[in-house]
Every structure is written in C-alpha cells, then in structure tokens.
C-alpha cells in the first residue's frame, strides 16, 4: 500500500517532465517554419507554409538512405547521436517550470558539453566520406567552435557569479525571486550569448541555412551527403538546437512567468503559455534581424566571435570588481 502511494506521488512530477521533453520536440519544426515564413514575408515573398518542416521530416523518414561505399559506421551512427544529444540538452533546460524531475542534471556546463559532443560527432561524419565539401564544412565548424565555446563558458561564469550556481533551475529561480536589477555584466553576457547563438545555429551573418553556395556554407557542407532518415535526424536536431538556444535565452535572461513555486495546474498552464509566447516572439525577431544584415566573409568570423569573447570577459571582470568592494 505504501509503495502504491509513493508511485502515485511520482506521477505528477514524471508527467510534468515528460511534457517538457515532448514539448521541445513537437514545437521545434514549428519554430523553424515560423522563422522561414517570417523571413519570406520580410523579403516580400509568399514562402512555404508554416507546417512545411513537419512534411519535410515525414517525407525524409520514408525515403531510402543512400550511403557512400567508403562510409564507416560513424557516418551511419552520427545522425542518431547528434539528435539524441541535442534532444537531451533541450529537454533538460527549464521551459515552463523549474524543479522538474530531472532538473538536478540540468547544469549549464553539462549542456555545453552535450552540444560540443554533438558538434564533434557531426564534424567527424562530415570528414568520414572524404568529399571536399565535408572537409570544408567540418574545418569551418571547428573554427567556429574554437571561438564560440570559450565565449560561451564566459557567459556561464557570469551567470554563475550572479546566481551562485550553474544549475539552471536555481538560476531561473534566482533571476525571478532575487533583486538582481539591471546589471551591465548581464547585458554584456546577453550580447555575447546572442552572438554565440547565431554562430551555433548557422544563422546570418555566420551562415545562411537557405543556400548551398560552396564558398559560404558551413553546416550544410557537412550534411550534404546525407539523405533519407539520416538527413531527417540531422534536420530535426538543427530545429531542436534552435529551440534549445531560445529556451536558454529565456531561462537565463527572462524567466518571468515560469512556474517557480508550487507546481499547481494553474501555475504550470500559465508558465506553458508564457513560454510559448516568448518562443513566438523570438521566432519572429530572429528572421527580422537577419534581413537587416548581410552574410559575413569567413575570414571575419574571428572578429565577430571575438567580440562575444570580449563581452563575456568584460562581464566576468565587472562582476569580480563589483564583488570586491
């Protein structure tokens, strides 16, 4: 009898965690479809329907996967590993509520490690077949990673110095309930995070996901040889990664509306509605911002991402100085 009651007590927590895991997976193609539609309208084109990414994934899952003769097991396993790593990372980030069942493992450093593992696997797969495009894309991806990851760690350090922890639920609760106020260090960290997010998601000005120009593409060059269900996994992982960075932005810098106290049905429903509204705003703001800037030359990537590193380093320095007085 006691075991039955304890199992019943776990069901609400397990259900709330399951909702978060499925939520990021379900809305990821929709967010991608909204960004494409808004960008098309901003360029005065009709554009594809908002639900087109769902149809594309469905068609790719039912197509045959064509593999090169010299492709190893790594080339076949990489899409599933990339999708799993990014899905786990996206499911761990608090979206509509804090303190969920697996929130103890939602650590910023762990999220960075999962993203780095997925990037490493995809870069290896891009070089596995031995094509020129795959090698170019993988080398450029590692260049971007070598510049973006140190800047991301500085953003992590900044948030950790403010909240006193790298645990995402605790960070969100601290930002909501404590008098954080307006800080220059957090503004610099936000600027650095936005630059990193653009680079990590292969968006303009770093990359243009809508083109396949051999001189400019980064992400598309690594996955150019994939097809069928393997390509579906990679496309789904790319959409999940965009939602992951949107969720991180909301959790770290705008967690208002999130259910941080008693997780009643009303609080969870309100948190879910506020989260979806924030995602919609970010999905509209991203393509609008992209239409105002141009694609950057590859040789200017270090300057662009170096600005994010400088902003992150200055944010950490300002926090150290302010805490010493």
N, C-alpha and C positions, 0 to 999 in steps of 0.2 A: 504493500500500500504506500509506504514511504517512497519507494522507487518510482511508483507511478506518479505521485505528486511532484517529485523532483523533475521527472521527464516533462510533465505538463508546464512546469515553471520555465523550462528551457525553450519551449515552443515560440513564445513571442520574440525572444532575442534572436533565435535562429531564423524566424520568418523575416524580421527586420534586416538581418544581414543578407539573406537570400534576395530580398527586394533590391538592395543596393547592388549586388553582384549582377542581377539581371537588368537592372535599370541602365547601367552604363553600357551594357552590351546591346540593349534594344535601341537606345537613343543615338548611338554612335553613327550609324548610317544616316539617320535623320538630320543630325547636326551637319554632317558633310553635305547632304543635299541642300540644306538651308544656305550654307556658305556659297555653294555653287550657284544657286538660284539668285541670291542677292548680288553676287558679283556679275552675273549675266545681266541683270536688270540695271546695275550701275553702269555697265558698258552699252546699254541700250539694245540688248539682245533679249530674246524670249527665254532662252535657257531650257535645260531639261527639267522635268517635273521634280518636285522635292523628294518624292519617294523613289527616284531612279536608282540610287545606290542599293536599295533593297533588291530591286530587279536585277541589277548587275551581279550582285553576290549570288543570287539564286541561279542565274544562268551559268556563272563560272563554276558553281558547285556541281552542275550537271554536265560539264564539259570534260573531255578527256585531258588528262595532264600529260603533255608531251615533254619528254626528258632527253637531254643530250646523251650521247653514248658514253662520254667520259665523265658524266656526273656521278659523284660519290654519294654515300648515304647521308653525308652532311647536307647536300643540296636538297634532298628529299625531306629531311627532318627539320631543317631550319624554319620553314614557314610555320609549322605547328609550335615549335619552341618560342618563336617570336610572338605569335598570337597568345600563347599561354602566359608568357612573362608579362606582357603588357596588360592582359586582362586581369591578372592577379594584382598588378600595381594599381590599375584603375579601380578595382573593386575594394582595395584597402583604403583609398583616400576617402575621408568622410564627405558625404554629399549632402544629405538632408538631415542627418543626426550624428551626434557624437556618442562615444561609449558603446558602440555595437560589439557584437560577439568577438570579432577578430580585430578590434581596434588596438589591442595591445601590440600587434605586429605591424601596425601602420606607422612606421618610422620613416622620416624623410630620407635618411641615409640608405635605408633598405629600398625605398622607391628609386633612388638614384642608381643603386646597384642593379636592380631589375632592368631598368632602362638601358644601362650600359651593357648588360648581358645580352639583351635583345639586339642591340646595335652591333655588338661584336659578332653574333651568330649570323646576322644578315650580311655583314661585310665579308665574312668568310665564304658564305654561299655565293656572293657576287663574284668572288675570285675563283670559285671552285671549277666552273666550266672552262675558264681560260679565255673568255672573249675580251675584246678591248674595252667594250662598254662597261662590263662588270668590274674590270680593274680600275677604270677611271672613276666610276661611281664609288667604289669601296675606298679608294685613296682619298677622294674628296670628303667622304663621310667621316673617315678617321681624322682628317684635318679639322673638320667642324667639331668633332667630339673632343679633340685635344684642346680646343679653345673654349668650348661651351661647358664642359664638365667642371673645370676649376671655378668658373664664374658661378655655376650652379651650387657648388659647395660653399662659396662665399655667401650666397643667398641663404643657404641652410644655416650657416654660422650666425648670420644676422638675426634670423628668426629665433634661433636657439638662445641667443643672448637676450632677446626681448622677452620670450616666454619662459626661458629657463629649461626647455626640453626640446627634443626633436620629435616627440610623439605627436602625431597630427591632431588627434582628438584633444589632447591637452593644449596644443597651440590654439586651436579654434575656440576652446572654452576661455582661454586667457584673453584672446582678442575681443571676445564678446563681453565678458564679465569684468575685466580689469580696466582701470582708466589708462589705457595705452596713449590716447591722444594722438595728435599729429606729430610725427617724427620725421625728420629729414632722412634718417637712416632707413626707415621703412619705405620712403618714397624712392630712394636710390635703389633699394632692393627690388622694389616693384618694377622700376625701369629695367634693371638687369634681368629680371625674370621674364619680362615681355620679350626682350631681345633673344633670350635663350629659347623661349617657346617658339618663336618664329623660325629659328635655326633648326631646332629639333624636329619640327613638323614639316620641314622642307617647304616653307611658305616664302613668298616675296618679302624681302629682297634677296634672300639666300637662294631660293629655288622656286621654280614655277611648276606646280603639280599638273597644270593643264597642258604642258608642252612636252615634246620629246626631242628637243634640239640637242644634238650631241655635244655641243660646246658648253651648254649650261646645265644640263640635268645632273642631279646627284642621286636622289632616291630612286627615280625611275630607271637610271642606268643599272643599278644593282638588281632590279627585279625584271629587267627587260626580257630575260629568257624564260621566265615563269609563265605558266598557263594553267587553266583548269582550276581544280580545288586548291592547288598550291597558291595561285595568284589570288584566289578568294580569301585565303587565310591572311595573306600579306595586306590586301586592301582593307580587310576588317581590322587588322592590327593597326593600320595607319589611322583609320577612323577612331578607334579606341584611344590611340595616343593623343589625338586632338582633344577628345573628351577628358582624358587624364589631365592634360595641362590646364584646361578650363577649370576642372574641379580643384586642382592645386591652387590656381589663382584665387578661386572663391574661398577655399579653406584658409589660406594664409593671409589674404589681404581684405576679404569681405565676407566673413562668415555670419553676418547678421541674418536672422531668420532661421538659422539652423536650430534643431531641437537639441539643446544642451542640458536641459534639466530632466524633469520627469517625462519619460517617453510615453505619454498618453497618445491615443489615436489622433486627437485633435492637433497635438504638437507635431506629430510625425507627418500628418497630412499638410499642415502649414509649412513645415520645413521642405517637404517634397515640392509643393507648389512654388515656393520662393526659389528653390534650387533650379527648377525647370525654367523659371522666368529669367534668372541670371544667365543660364546657358543660352537661352534665346537671344539675349542682349549681346553676349559675346560672339555668338554665331553670326549676328548681323554686323557687329562692329569690325570683325576681322576682315571680311571682303571689302568693306567700305574703306578701311585703312589701306588695303592692298592696292586699290585702284588709284591711290594718290601718290604712290611711289613706284619706282622702276626697279627692274631686276639689276642686281649688283654683279660686277665682274668678280671672278673667282679670286683674283689677287687682292681684292679689297675685303675679303672675309675676315682676315685678322684684325683689320681696323674696326670693323663693325662689332665683332665679338670682343675685341679688346676694350671697347667702350663699356660693355657689360661687365667685364672683369674689373675695370677701374671703378665703376659704380659700386660693385659689390665690395671691393676692398675698402673704398671710402666709407661705405656704410658700416662695415665692421670697425674701422678705425674710429669713426664718430661715436659708436656705442662704447668702445673701450675708454675713450676720453671722457664721455659723459658720466660713466660709472666710476671713474677715478676721482671725481670731485664730490 
